[in-house]
Amino acid sequence: MDYDDKQSVLNNKNTRDVEMAREYCDEHEAHYQEHTCEPTWKDNGDLDIYIVKLHDSIKAKKEFVTKRNKKMKHIPKQYKKK
């Protein structure tokens, strides 16, 4: 069996997979001050790619994140910076 055959793909039909994709994006956004991250899904539900957007300023990023989180009813996990 090849390594690729053993890997599982995140799927948006599984709520834990959606949570894990969102957690990855929350962590990315915590580490990169002006980035936002969004998972995108294929038609069959499998994770396609993460879209990372670079904003002009931290203020612009925060406005975008506030609007997105309100729309999606998402509370991001807080990460400590190292």
ABEGO torsion letter per residue (X at the ends): XBAAAABBBBBAABAAAAAAAAAAAAAAAAABAABBBBBBBBAAGBBBBBBBBBBABAAAAAAAAAAAAAAAGBBBBBBBBX
